[in-house]
Amino acid sequence: MRAAAERIVSCASASIAARGRFSWVLSGGNTPQRLYMLLGTADYVSRIDWARVHFFWGDERCVPPDHPDSNYRMARESLFDVVKPPAENVHRMHGERDPAQAADAYAAVLREFFGLPGGAPPHFDLILLGMGDDGHTASLFPGSAALLEEERWVVANWVEKFGTWRLTFTLPVLNAARRVAFLVAGADKAGRLAQVFSREPGGELLPAQRVRPTSGDAEWFVDTPAGANLGHAS
């Protein structure tokens, strides 16, 4: 976890020095929550210029911002309440709105922030991602329609596994990032993570395998239980 925290500190410093701001896409889940809480401790909180950090989300549940399942609420409680970024720097997905309208509205937020009329997707400084035990990342689940999207940046994606809508970035946005960092923890991810790193030909790629930044870097921060089978990946 500390390795991931150090990476965020270095990315923030480099981005602020180069562009005057750090555009960071957050992830939901228990593992990122522990990371956010770590960044709010005395060891890290003063090492980032939080007033220059702009927070975005790679996906969101279709719930109000005060709902227990809200990715925004988790980030607020575990990080924002401590570092207190300017309100205008927090660009949340409005999961309480109609899903399709919320997706379009968030794409408009991205266009305005990055000054893009459309076309090529934005280049975030850092996109933080997790991976589920089914190989999903953000809210791109195996077999879901959003995996096929090539033009829209944000979509409402029906997740059959949970019988619900999710808002999610699409692969064109994830793969345009300057840096992607996967954060994976837990023994329940070990088998799937070994599959992600397998070079065996054939078969449909898992969503996490399809995140391949075209001109940026991708890193994996993996704890010991999650990486237990990596020595057996071919």
MARBA-3410 file (N, C-alpha, C, O; in Angstrom, 1 decimal):
234
0.8,-1.2,0.0,0.0,0.0,0.0,0.9,1.3,0.0,0.5,2.3,-0.6 ~ 2.0,1.2,0.7,2.8,2.4,0.8,3.5,2.6,-0.6,3.7,3.8,-0.9 ~ 3.8,1.6,-1.3,4.3,1.8,-2.7,3.4,2.5,-3.6,3.8,3.4,-4.3 ~ 2.1,2.2,-3.5,1.1,2.9,-4.2,1.0,4.4,-3.8,0.8,5.3,-4.6 ~ 1.0,4.6,-2.4,1.0,6.0,-1.9,2.1,6.8,-2.4,2.0,7.9,-2.8
3.3,6.2,-2.4,4.5,6.9,-2.9,4.4,7.2,-4.4,4.8,8.3,-4.8 ~ 3.8,6.3,-5.2,3.6,6.6,-6.6,2.6,7.8,-6.8,2.9,8.7,-7.6 ~ 1.6,7.9,-6.0,0.6,9.0,-6.1,1.3,10.3,-5.7,1.1,11.3,-6.4 ~ 2.1,10.3,-4.7,2.9,11.5,-4.3,3.8,11.9,-5.4,3.8,13.1,-5.8 ~ 4.5,11.0,-6.0,5.4,11.4,-7.1,4.7,11.9,-8.3,5.1,12.8,-9.0
3.5,11.2,-8.7,2.7,11.6,-9.8,2.2,13.0,-9.6,2.2,13.9,-10.5 ~ 1.7,13.3,-8.4,1.1,14.6,-8.1,2.2,15.7,-8.2,1.9,16.7,-8.8 ~ 3.3,15.4,-7.7,4.4,16.4,-7.7,4.8,16.7,-9.1,5.0,17.9,-9.5 ~ 5.0,15.6,-9.9,5.5,15.8,-11.3,4.4,16.5,-12.2,4.7,17.4,-13.0 ~ 3.1,16.2,-12.0,2.1,16.8,-12.7,1.9,18.2,-12.4,1.7,19.1,-13.3
1.9,18.6,-11.1,1.8,20.0,-10.7,3.0,20.8,-11.2,2.8,21.9,-11.6 ~ 4.1,20.2,-11.2,5.3,21.0,-11.7,5.2,21.2,-13.2,5.6,22.2,-13.7 ~ 4.6,20.2,-13.9,4.6,20.3,-15.4,3.4,21.1,-15.9,3.5,21.8,-16.9 ~ 2.2,20.9,-15.2,1.0,21.5,-15.7,0.2,22.4,-14.7,-0.8,22.9,-15.1 ~ 0.7,22.5,-13.5,0.1,23.3,-12.5,-1.1,22.6,-11.8,-1.7,23.2,-11.0
-1.4,21.4,-12.1,-2.5,20.6,-11.5,-2.2,19.1,-11.7,-1.4,18.7,-12.5 ~ -2.9,18.4,-10.9,-2.9,16.9,-10.9,-4.3,16.4,-11.1,-5.1,16.5,-10.2 ~ -4.6,15.8,-12.3,-5.9,15.2,-12.5,-5.8,13.7,-12.2,-5.2,13.0,-12.9 ~ -6.6,13.4,-11.2,-6.5,12.0,-10.6,-7.9,11.4,-10.6,-8.9,12.0,-10.1 ~ -8.0,10.2,-11.2,-9.3,9.5,-11.3,-9.2,8.4,-10.2,-8.4,7.6,-10.1
-10.2,8.5,-9.3,-10.3,7.6,-8.2,-11.1,6.3,-8.5,-11.9,6.3,-9.5 ~ -10.8,5.3,-7.7,-11.5,4.1,-7.8,-12.3,3.8,-6.5,-12.0,4.4,-5.5 ~ -13.3,3.0,-6.6,-14.1,2.6,-5.4,-13.5,1.3,-4.9,-12.7,0.7,-5.5 ~ -14.1,0.8,-3.7,-13.7,-0.5,-3.2,-12.9,-0.3,-1.9,-12.5,0.7,-1.5 ~ -12.8,-1.5,-1.2,-12.2,-1.5,0.1,-10.7,-1.2,0.0,-10.1,-0.6,0.9
-10.0,-1.7,-1.0,-8.6,-1.6,-1.2,-8.2,-0.1,-1.4,-7.3,0.4,-0.7 ~ -8.8,0.6,-2.4,-8.6,2.0,-2.5,-8.9,2.8,-1.2,-8.2,3.8,-0.9 ~ -9.9,2.4,-0.5,-10.3,3.1,0.7,-9.1,3.1,1.7,-8.8,4.1,2.3 ~ -8.4,2.0,1.8,-7.3,1.9,2.7,-6.1,2.8,2.2,-5.4,3.4,3.0 ~ -6.0,2.9,0.9,-5.0,3.8,0.3,-5.3,5.3,0.6,-4.5,6.1,1.0
-6.6,5.7,0.5,-7.0,7.0,0.7,-6.8,7.4,2.2,-6.3,8.5,2.5 ~ -7.1,6.5,3.1,-6.9,6.7,4.5,-5.4,6.9,4.8,-5.0,7.7,5.6 ~ -4.5,6.1,4.1,-3.1,6.2,4.3,-2.6,7.6,3.9,-1.8,8.2,4.5 ~ -3.1,8.1,2.7,-2.7,9.4,2.2,-3.1,10.5,3.1,-2.5,11.6,3.1 ~ -4.1,10.3,4.0,-4.5,11.3,4.9,-3.8,11.3,6.2,-4.1,12.1,7.1
-2.8,10.4,6.4,-2.0,10.3,7.6,-0.9,11.3,7.6,-0.6,11.9,6.6 ~ -0.3,11.5,8.8,0.8,12.5,8.9,2.0,12.2,8.0,2.7,13.1,7.6 ~ 2.2,10.9,7.6,3.3,10.5,6.7,3.2,11.1,5.3,4.2,11.2,4.6 ~ 1.9,11.4,4.9,1.7,11.7,3.5,0.9,13.0,3.3,1.2,13.7,2.3 ~ 0.1,13.4,4.2,-0.9,14.5,3.9,-0.2,15.8,3.5,-0.7,16.5,2.7
1.0,16.1,4.1,1.7,17.3,3.8,2.5,17.3,2.5,3.2,18.2,2.1 ~ 2.6,16.1,1.9,3.5,15.9,0.8,2.8,16.2,-0.6,3.5,16.1,-1.6 ~ 1.5,16.4,-0.5,0.8,16.7,-1.7,0.1,18.1,-1.6,-0.5,18.4,-0.5 ~ 0.2,18.9,-2.6,-0.5,20.2,-2.7,-2.0,19.9,-3.1,-2.3,20.0,-4.2 ~ -2.8,19.6,-2.1,-4.2,19.2,-2.3,-5.0,20.3,-3.0,-6.0,19.9,-3.7
-4.6,21.5,-2.9,-5.4,22.6,-3.6,-5.3,22.5,-5.1,-6.0,23.1,-5.8 ~ -4.2,21.8,-5.6,-4.0,21.7,-7.0,-4.4,20.3,-7.6,-4.1,20.0,-8.7 ~ -5.0,19.5,-6.7,-5.4,18.1,-7.2,-6.9,18.2,-7.6,-7.7,18.8,-6.9 ~ -7.2,17.7,-8.8,-8.6,17.6,-9.2,-9.0,16.1,-9.3,-8.3,15.3,-9.9 ~ -10.1,15.8,-8.6,-10.5,14.5,-8.4,-11.7,14.1,-9.3,-12.6,14.9,-9.5
-11.6,13.0,-10.0,-12.6,12.5,-10.8,-12.8,11.0,-10.4,-12.1,10.5,-9.6 ~ -13.8,10.4,-11.0,-14.1,9.0,-10.7,-14.2,8.2,-12.0,-14.8,8.7,-13.0 ~ -13.7,7.0,-12.0,-13.7,6.1,-13.2,-15.0,5.4,-13.3,-15.4,4.9,-14.4 ~ -15.8,5.3,-12.2,-17.1,4.7,-12.3,-17.8,5.1,-11.0,-17.3,5.5,-10.0 ~ -19.1,4.8,-11.0,-20.0,5.2,-9.9,-21.2,4.3,-9.9,-21.7,3.9,-11.0
-21.7,3.9,-8.7,-23.0,3.3,-8.6,-24.1,4.3,-8.8,-23.9,5.5,-8.5 ~ -25.2,3.8,-9.3,-26.3,4.7,-9.5,-27.2,4.9,-8.3,-28.3,4.5,-8.1 ~ -26.6,5.7,-7.4,-27.1,5.9,-6.0,-26.8,7.4,-5.7,-25.9,8.0,-6.3 ~ -27.6,8.0,-4.7,-27.3,9.3,-4.3,-25.9,9.4,-3.6,-25.3,8.4,-3.2 ~ -25.3,10.6,-3.5,-23.9,10.8,-3.0,-23.8,10.4,-1.5,-22.7,10.2,-1.0
-24.9,10.4,-0.8,-24.8,10.0,0.6,-25.2,8.5,0.9,-25.2,8.1,2.0 ~ -25.4,7.8,-0.2,-25.7,6.4,0.0,-24.5,5.6,0.4,-23.3,5.9,0.0 ~ -24.6,4.5,1.2,-23.5,3.7,1.6,-22.7,3.1,0.5,-21.5,2.9,0.6 ~ -23.3,2.9,-0.7,-22.6,2.3,-1.8,-21.9,3.3,-2.7,-21.2,2.9,-3.7 ~ -22.1,4.6,-2.4,-21.5,5.6,-3.3,-20.0,5.6,-3.2,-19.4,5.7,-2.2
-19.3,5.6,-4.4,-17.9,5.7,-4.4,-17.5,7.1,-4.0,-16.4,7.3,-3.4 ~ -18.3,8.1,-4.3,-18.0,9.5,-3.9,-18.0,9.5,-2.4,-17.1,10.1,-1.8 ~ -19.0,9.0,-1.8,-19.1,9.1,-0.3,-17.9,8.4,0.3,-17.3,8.9,1.3 ~ -17.5,7.3,-0.2,-16.3,6.6,0.4,-15.1,7.5,0.3,-14.3,7.6,1.3 ~ -14.8,8.1,-0.8,-13.7,9.0,-0.9,-13.8,10.2,0.0,-12.8,10.7,0.6
-15.0,10.8,0.1,-15.2,11.9,1.0,-14.9,11.6,2.4,-14.2,12.3,3.1 ~ -15.4,10.4,2.9,-15.2,10.1,4.3,-13.8,9.7,4.6,-13.3,9.9,5.7 ~ -13.1,9.0,3.6,-11.8,8.5,3.9,-10.6,9.4,3.5,-9.5,9.3,4.0 ~ -10.9,10.4,2.7,-9.8,11.3,2.2,-10.2,12.8,2.3,-9.5,13.6,2.9 ~ -11.3,13.2,1.6,-11.7,14.6,1.5,-11.9,15.3,2.9,-11.5,16.4,3.1
-12.5,14.6,3.8,-12.8,15.2,5.1,-11.5,15.5,5.8,-11.5,16.3,6.8 ~ -10.4,14.9,5.4,-9.1,15.1,6.0,-8.3,16.2,5.3,-7.9,17.1,5.9 ~ -8.2,16.0,3.9,-7.3,16.9,3.2,-8.1,18.2,2.7,-7.4,19.2,2.4 ~ -9.4,18.1,2.7,-10.2,19.3,2.5,-9.9,20.0,1.2,-9.4,21.2,1.2 ~ -10.0,19.3,0.0,-9.7,20.0,-1.3,-10.8,21.1,-1.6,-11.9,21.0,-1.0
-10.5,22.1,-2.4,-11.5,23.0,-2.8,-12.7,22.3,-3.4,-12.5,21.3,-4.2 ~ -13.9,22.7,-3.1,-15.1,22.0,-3.6,-15.1,22.0,-5.1,-15.6,21.0,-5.7 ~ -14.6,23.0,-5.8,-14.6,23.0,-7.2,-13.6,22.0,-7.9,-13.6,21.8,-9.1 ~ -12.7,21.4,-7.0,-11.8,20.5,-7.5,-12.3,19.0,-7.5,-11.7,18.1,-7.9 ~ -13.5,18.9,-6.9,-14.1,17.5,-6.8,-15.2,17.4,-7.8,-16.2,18.0,-7.7
-14.9,16.6,-8.8,-15.8,16.4,-10.0,-16.5,15.0,-9.9,-16.0,14.1,-10.5 ~ -17.5,14.9,-9.2,-18.2,13.6,-8.9,-19.1,13.3,-10.1,-19.7,14.2,-10.7 ~ -19.3,12.0,-10.2,-20.4,11.5,-11.1,-21.7,11.6,-10.4,-21.8,11.3,-9.2 ~ -22.8,12.0,-11.0,-24.1,12.2,-10.4,-24.9,10.9,-10.5,-25.8,10.8,-11.4 ~ -24.6,10.0,-9.7,-25.2,8.7,-9.8,-26.7,8.7,-9.4,-27.4,7.7,-9.7
-27.2,9.8,-8.8,-28.6,9.9,-8.5,-29.5,10.3,-9.7,-30.7,10.2,-9.6 ~ -28.9,10.7,-10.8,-29.6,11.1,-12.0,-29.9,9.9,-12.9,-29.4,8.8,-12.6 ~ -30.7,10.1,-13.9,-31.0,9.1,-14.9,-29.6,8.7,-15.5,-28.8,9.5,-15.8 ~ -29.3,7.4,-15.5,-28.0,6.9,-15.9,-27.4,7.5,-17.2,-26.3,7.9,-17.3 ~ -28.2,7.4,-18.2,-27.8,7.9,-19.5,-27.5,9.4,-19.5,-26.5,9.8,-20.1
-28.3,10.1,-18.9,-28.1,11.6,-18.7,-26.9,11.9,-17.9,-26.2,12.8,-18.2 ~ -26.7,11.1,-16.8,-25.6,11.3,-16.0,-24.3,11.1,-16.7,-23.3,11.8,-16.5 ~ -24.2,10.0,-17.5,-23.1,9.7,-18.3,-22.7,10.8,-19.3,-21.6,11.2,-19.4 ~ -23.7,11.3,-20.0,-23.5,12.4,-20.9,-23.0,13.7,-20.2,-22.2,14.4,-20.7 ~ -23.6,13.9,-19.1,-23.2,15.1,-18.3,-21.8,15.0,-17.8,-21.1,16.0,-17.8
-21.4,13.8,-17.5,-20.0,13.7,-17.0,-19.0,13.9,-18.1,-17.9,14.4,-18.0 ~ -19.4,13.4,-19.3,-18.5,13.6,-20.5,-18.4,15.1,-20.8,-17.3,15.5,-21.2 ~ -19.5,15.8,-20.6,-19.4,17.3,-20.8,-18.5,17.9,-19.8,-17.7,18.9,-20.1 ~ -18.4,17.4,-18.5,-17.5,17.9,-17.5,-16.1,17.7,-18.0,-15.2,18.6,-17.8 ~ -15.8,16.5,-18.5,-14.4,16.2,-19.0,-14.1,17.2,-20.1,-12.9,17.7,-20.2
-15.0,17.4,-21.1,-14.7,18.2,-22.2,-14.4,19.6,-21.7,-13.4,20.3,-22.3 ~ -15.1,20.1,-20.8,-14.9,21.5,-20.3,-13.6,21.6,-19.5,-12.8,22.5,-19.7 ~ -13.3,20.6,-18.7,-12.1,20.7,-17.8,-10.9,20.6,-18.7,-9.9,21.4,-18.5 ~ -10.8,19.8,-19.7,-9.7,19.6,-20.5,-9.7,20.5,-21.7,-8.7,20.5,-22.5 ~ -10.7,21.2,-21.9,-10.8,22.1,-23.1,-10.9,21.3,-24.4,-10.3,21.7,-25.4
-11.6,20.3,-24.4,-11.7,19.4,-25.6,-13.1,19.5,-26.2,-14.1,19.2,-25.5 ~ -13.3,19.9,-27.4,-14.6,19.9,-28.0,-15.2,18.5,-28.3,-16.4,18.4,-28.5 ~ -14.4,17.5,-28.3,-14.8,16.2,-28.6,-13.7,15.4,-29.3,-12.5,15.8,-29.2 ~ -14.0,14.3,-29.9,-12.9,13.6,-30.6,-12.0,12.8,-29.6,-12.5,12.0,-28.9 ~ -10.7,13.1,-29.7,-9.7,12.4,-28.9,-10.0,12.6,-27.4,-10.4,13.7,-26.9
-9.9,11.5,-26.6,-10.3,11.6,-25.2,-9.2,12.3,-24.4,-8.1,12.5,-24.9 ~ -9.6,12.7,-23.1,-8.6,13.4,-22.3,-7.5,12.6,-21.8,-7.6,11.3,-21.8 ~ -6.4,13.2,-21.4,-5.2,12.5,-20.9,-5.1,12.8,-19.4,-4.6,13.9,-19.0 ~ -5.7,12.0,-18.6,-5.6,12.1,-17.1,-4.2,11.8,-16.7,-3.5,11.0,-17.3 ~ -3.7,12.5,-15.6,-2.4,12.3,-15.1,-2.3,10.9,-14.5,-1.3,10.2,-14.6
-3.3,10.5,-13.8,-3.3,9.2,-13.2,-4.7,8.6,-13.0,-5.6,9.3,-12.6 ~ -4.9,7.4,-13.5,-6.2,6.7,-13.3,-5.9,5.5,-12.4,-5.1,4.6,-12.7 ~ -6.6,5.5,-11.2,-6.4,4.4,-10.3,-7.6,3.4,-10.5,-8.7,3.8,-10.6 ~ -7.2,2.2,-10.7,-8.2,1.1,-11.0,-8.0,0.0,-10.0,-6.9,-0.3,-9.5 ~ -9.1,-0.8,-9.8,-9.0,-2.0,-9.1,-9.3,-3.1,-10.0,-9.5,-2.9,-11.2
-9.4,-4.3,-9.5,-9.8,-5.5,-10.3,-10.7,-6.4,-9.5,-10.2,-6.8,-8.4 ~ -11.8,-6.8,-10.0,-12.6,-7.8,-9.3,-12.2,-9.2,-9.5,-11.4,-9.5,-10.4 ~ -12.7,-10.2,-8.8,-12.3,-11.5,-8.9,-12.9,-12.1,-10.2,-12.5,-13.3,-10.6 ~ -13.7,-11.4,-11.0,-14.1,-11.8,-12.3,-13.3,-11.1,-13.4,-13.6,-11.3,-14.6 ~ -12.3,-10.3,-13.0,-11.5,-9.6,-14.0,-12.0,-8.2,-14.4,-11.5,-7.6,-15.3
-13.1,-7.8,-13.8,-13.7,-6.5,-14.2,-12.8,-5.4,-13.6,-12.1,-5.5,-12.6 ~ -12.9,-4.2,-14.3,-12.2,-3.0,-13.8,-13.1,-1.8,-14.1,-13.8,-1.8,-15.1 ~ -13.0,-0.8,-13.2,-14.0,0.3,-13.3,-15.3,-0.4,-13.2,-15.5,-1.3,-12.3 ~ -16.3,-0.1,-14.0,-17.5,-0.9,-14.1,-17.6,-1.5,-15.5,-18.7,-1.6,-16.1 ~ -16.5,-2.0,-16.0,-16.4,-2.7,-17.2,-16.4,-4.2,-16.9,-15.3,-4.7,-16.5
-17.5,-4.9,-17.0,-17.6,-6.2,-16.6,-17.5,-7.2,-17.8,-17.9,-6.7,-18.9 ~ -17.0,-8.4,-17.6,-17.0,-9.3,-18.7,-18.3,-9.4,-19.4,-19.3,-9.7,-18.8 ~ -18.3,-9.3,-20.8,-19.5,-9.4,-21.6,-20.4,-8.2,-21.6,-21.5,-8.3,-22.3 ~ -20.1,-7.2,-20.9,-21.0,-6.0,-20.9,-20.8,-5.1,-22.2,-19.7,-5.1,-22.8 ~ -21.8,-4.4,-22.5,-21.8,-3.7,-23.8,-20.8,-2.6,-23.8,-20.3,-2.2,-24.8
-20.5,-2.0,-22.6,-19.5,-0.9,-22.5,-18.2,-1.2,-23.1,-17.4,-0.3,-23.5 ~ -17.8,-2.5,-23.0,-16.5,-2.9,-23.5,-16.3,-2.7,-25.0,-15.2,-2.6,-25.5 ~ -17.4,-2.5,-25.7,-17.4,-2.4,-27.2,-17.4,-0.9,-27.6,-17.2,-0.6,-28.8 ~ -17.6,0.0,-26.6,-17.7,1.4,-26.9,-16.3,2.0,-27.4,-15.3,1.8,-26.7 ~ -16.3,2.7,-28.5,-15.1,3.2,-29.1,-15.1,4.7,-29.2,-14.0,5.3,-29.4
-16.2,5.4,-29.0,-16.3,6.8,-29.2,-16.7,7.6,-27.9,-16.0,8.5,-27.5 ~ -17.7,7.1,-27.2,-18.2,7.8,-26.0,-17.1,7.6,-24.9,-16.6,6.5,-24.8 ~ -17.0,8.6,-24.0,-16.0,8.5,-23.0,-16.6,8.0,-21.7,-15.9,7.3,-20.9 ~ -17.9,8.2,-21.5,-18.6,7.8,-20.3,-19.9,7.2,-20.7,-20.6,7.8,-21.5 ~ -20.3,6.0,-20.1,-21.5,5.4,-20.5,-22.2,4.9,-19.3,-21.6,4.6,-18.2
-23.5,4.7,-19.5,-24.3,3.9,-18.5,-24.2,2.5,-18.9,-24.6,2.1,-20.0 ~ -23.8,1.6,-18.0,-23.5,0.2,-18.4,-24.4,-0.7,-17.5,-24.3,-0.6,-16.3 ~ -25.2,-1.5,-18.1,-26.1,-2.4,-17.4,-25.2,-3.6,-16.9,-24.5,-4.3,-17.8 ~ -25.1,-3.9,-15.6,-24.3,-5.0,-15.1,-25.3,-6.1,-14.7,-25.9,-6.1,-13.7 ~ -25.3,-7.1,-15.5,-26.2,-8.2,-15.3,-25.9,-8.9,-14.0,-26.9,-9.4,-13.3
-24.7,-9.0,-13.6,-24.3,-9.7,-12.4,-25.0,-9.1,-11.2,-25.3,-9.9,-10.2 ~ -25.2,-7.8,-11.2,-25.9,-7.2,-10.0,-27.3,-6.7,-10.3,-28.0,-6.2,-9.4 ~ -27.7,-6.8,-11.6,-29.0,-6.3,-12.0,-29.2,-4.9,-11.8,-30.2,-4.4,-11.3 ~ -28.2,-4.1,-12.2,-28.2,-2.7,-11.9,-27.4,-1.9,-13.0,-26.6,-2.5,-13.7 ~ -27.6,-0.6,-13.0,-26.8,0.3,-13.9,-25.6,0.8,-13.1,-25.7,1.0,-11.9
-24.6,1.0,-13.9,-23.4,1.7,-13.3,-23.0,2.7,-14.4,-23.2,2.6,-15.6 ~ -22.3,3.8,-13.9,-21.7,4.7,-14.7,-20.2,4.4,-14.8,-19.6,4.0,-13.8 ~ -19.6,4.5,-16.0,-18.2,4.0,-16.1,-17.5,4.7,-17.3,-18.1,5.1,-18.3 ~ -16.2,5.0,-17.1,-15.3,5.4,-18.2,-15.3,4.2,-19.1,-15.4,3.1,-18.7 ~ -15.0,4.5,-20.4,-14.8,3.5,-21.4,-13.3,3.3,-21.6,-12.5,4.0,-21.1
-13.0,2.2,-22.4,-11.6,1.9,-22.7,-10.8,3.0,-23.4,-9.7,3.2,-23.1 ~ -11.5,3.8,-24.3,-10.7,4.9,-24.9,-10.2,5.9,-23.9,-9.1,6.4,-24.1 ~ -10.9,6.2,-22.8,-10.4,7.1,-21.8,-9.4,6.4,-20.9,-8.3,7.0,-20.7 ~ -9.6,5.2,-20.5,-8.6,4.5,-19.7,-7.3,4.4,-20.4,-6.2,4.5,-19.8 ~ -7.3,4.1,-21.7,-6.1,3.9,-22.4,-5.4,5.2,-22.9,-4.4,5.1,-23.5
-6.1,6.3,-22.7,-5.4,7.6,-23.0,-4.7,8.2,-21.8,-4.1,9.3,-22.0 ~ -4.7,7.6,-20.7,-4.1,8.1,-19.5,-2.6,8.2,-19.6,-2.0,7.4,-20.3 ~ -2.1,9.2,-18.9,-0.6,9.3,-18.8,-0.1,8.1,-18.0,1.0,7.6,-18.2 ~ -0.8,7.7,-17.0,-0.4,6.6,-16.1,-1.7,6.0,-15.6,-2.6,6.6,-15.1 ~ -1.7,4.6,-15.6,-2.7,3.8,-14.9,-2.1,3.0,-13.8,-1.0,2.4,-14.0
-2.7,3.0,-12.7,-2.2,2.2,-11.5,-3.3,1.3,-11.1,-4.4,1.7,-10.6 ~ -3.1,0.0,-11.2,-4.0,-1.0,-10.7,-3.6,-1.4,-9.2,-2.4,-1.5,-8.9 ~ -4.6,-1.4,-8.4,-4.4,-1.7,-7.0,-5.2,-3.0,-6.7,-6.4,-2.9,-6.7 ~ -4.5,-4.1,-6.4,-5.2,-5.4,-6.2,-4.8,-6.0,-4.9,-3.6,-6.2,-4.7 ~ -5.7,-6.5,-4.1,-5.4,-7.1,-2.8,-6.4,-8.2,-2.6,-7.6,-8.2,-3.0
-5.9,-9.2,-1.9,-6.8,-10.3,-1.4,-6.5,-11.6,-2.2,-6.3,-11.6,-3.4 ~ -6.6,-12.7,-1.4,-6.4,-14.0,-2.0,-7.5,-14.4,-3.0,-7.2,-15.2,-3.9 ~ -8.6,-13.8,-2.9,-9.7,-14.1,-3.9,-9.4,-13.6,-5.3,-10.1,-14.0,-6.2 ~ -8.4,-12.8,-5.4,-8.0,-12.3,-6.7,-6.9,-13.0,-7.4,-6.5,-12.8,-8.5 ~ -6.3,-14.0,-6.6,-5.0,-14.6,-7.0,-5.1,-15.3,-8.4,-4.3,-15.2,-9.3
-6.2,-16.2,-8.5,-6.3,-16.9,-9.7,-6.6,-16.0,-10.9,-6.0,-16.3,-12.0 ~ -7.5,-15.1,-10.7,-7.8,-14.2,-11.9,-6.6,-13.3,-12.2,-6.4,-13.0,-13.4 ~ -5.8,-12.9,-11.2,-4.7,-12.0,-11.6,-3.6,-12.8,-12.3,-3.0,-12.3,-13.3 ~ -3.5,-14.1,-12.0,-2.6,-14.9,-12.8,-3.0,-15.1,-14.2,-2.2,-15.1,-15.1 ~ -4.4,-15.2,-14.4,-4.9,-15.2,-15.7,-4.7,-13.9,-16.5,-4.4,-14.0,-17.7
-4.8,-12.8,-15.8,-4.5,-11.5,-16.5,-3.1,-11.4,-17.0,-2.9,-10.9,-18.1 ~ -2.2,-12.0,-16.3,-0.8,-11.9,-16.7,-0.4,-13.1,-17.6,0.8,-13.1,-18.0 ~ -1.2,-14.0,-17.8,-0.9,-15.2,-18.6,-0.8,-14.7,-20.1,-1.5,-13.8,-20.6 ~ 0.1,-15.3,-20.8,0.4,-15.0,-22.2,-0.2,-16.1,-23.1,0.1,-16.1,-24.3 ~ -1.1,-16.9,-22.6,-1.6,-18.0,-23.4,-2.5,-17.4,-24.4,-3.4,-16.5,-24.1
-2.4,-17.8,-25.7,-3.2,-17.3,-26.8,-4.7,-17.8,-26.7,-4.9,-18.8,-26.1 ~ -5.5,-17.1,-27.4,-6.9,-17.5,-27.5,-7.8,-17.1,-26.4,-7.3,-16.7,-25.3 ~ -9.1,-17.1,-26.6,-10.0,-16.6,-25.6,-10.2,-15.1,-25.6,-9.4,-14.4,-26.1 ~ -11.3,-14.7,-25.0,-11.7,-13.3,-25.0,-10.9,-12.7,-23.8,-10.8,-13.2,-22.7 ~ -10.3,-11.5,-24.1,-9.6,-10.8,-23.0,-10.5,-10.3,-21.9,-11.6,-9.9,-22.2
-10.0,-10.4,-20.7,-10.8,-9.9,-19.6,-10.7,-8.4,-19.6,-9.8,-7.8,-20.2 ~ -11.7,-7.7,-19.0,-11.6,-6.2,-19.1,-10.3,-5.6,-18.6,-9.8,-4.7,-19.2 ~ -9.8,-6.2,-17.5,-8.5,-5.6,-17.0,-7.4,-5.8,-18.0,-6.5,-5.0,-18.0 ~ -7.4,-6.9,-18.8,-6.4,-7.1,-19.8,-6.5,-6.1,-20.9,-5.5,-5.9,-21.7 ~ -7.6,-5.5,-21.1,-7.8,-4.6,-22.2,-7.4,-3.1,-21.9,-7.5,-2.3,-22.7
-7.0,-2.9,-20.7,-6.5,-1.6,-20.3,-5.0,-1.6,-20.6,-4.1,-2.2,-19.9 ~ -4.7,-0.9,-21.7,-3.3,-0.9,-22.2,-3.0,0.6,-22.7,-3.3,0.9,-23.9 ~ -2.6,1.5,-21.9,-2.4,2.8,-22.3,-1.5,2.9,-23.6,-0.5,2.3,-23.7 ~ -2.0,3.7,-24.5,-1.4,3.8,-25.8,-0.1,4.6,-25.8,0.8,4.3,-26.5 ~ 0.0,5.6,-24.9,1.2,6.4,-24.8,1.6,6.7,-23.4,2.4,7.6,-23.1
1.0,5.9,-22.4,1.4,6.1,-21.0,1.9,4.8,-20.4,2.2,3.8,-21.1 ~ 1.9,4.8,-19.1,2.4,3.6,-18.4,1.3,2.9,-17.6,0.4,3.6,-17.1 ~ 1.4,1.7,-17.4,0.5,0.9,-16.5,1.3,0.2,-15.4,2.3,-0.5,-15.8 ~ 0.9,0.3,-14.2,1.6,-0.4,-13.1,0.6,-1.2,-12.3,-0.6,-0.8,-12.3 ~ 1.1,-2.2,-11.7,0.2,-3.1,-10.8,0.8,-3.1,-9.4,2.0,-3.4,-9.2
0.0,-2.7,-8.4,0.4,-2.8,-7.0,-0.4,-3.9,-6.4,-1.6,-3.8,-6.2 ~ 0.3,-5.0,-6.1,-0.4,-6.2,-5.7,0.1,-6.7,-4.3,1.4,-6.7,-4.1 ~ -0.8,-7.0,-3.4,-0.3,-7.6,-2.2,0.1,-9.0,-2.3,-0.2,-9.7,-3.3 ~ 0.7,-9.6,-1.3,1.2,-11.0,-1.3,0.1,-12.0,-1.6,0.3,-12.9,-2.4 ~ -1.1,-12.0,-0.9,-2.1,-13.0,-1.2,-2.6,-12.9,-2.7,-2.8,-13.9,-3.3
-2.8,-11.7,-3.2,-3.3,-11.5,-4.5,-2.3,-12.0,-5.6,-2.6,-12.5,-6.6 ~ -1.0,-11.9,-5.2,0.0,-12.3,-6.2,0.6,-13.7,-6.0,1.6,-14.0,-6.5 ~ -0.1,-14.5,-5.2,0.4,-15.8,-4.8,0.6,-16.7,-6.0,1.5,-17.6,-6.0 ~ -0.2,-16.5,-7.1,-0.1,-17.4,-8.2,0.7,-16.9,-9.4,0.7,-17.5,-10.5 ~ 1.2,-15.7,-9.2,1.9,-15.1,-10.4,3.1,-15.8,-10.9,3.5,-15.7,-12.0
3.7,-16.5,-10.0,4.9,-17.3,-10.4,4.5,-18.5,-11.3,5.3,-19.1,-12.0 ~ 3.1,-18.8,-11.4,2.7,-19.9,-12.2,2.1,-19.4,-13.5,1.7,-20.2,-14.3 ~ 2.0,-18.0,-13.7,1.5,-17.5,-14.9,2.4,-17.7,-16.0,3.6,-17.5,-15.9 ~ 1.9,-18.2,-17.2,2.8,-18.4,-18.3,3.1,-17.2,-19.1,3.9,-17.3,-20.1
END
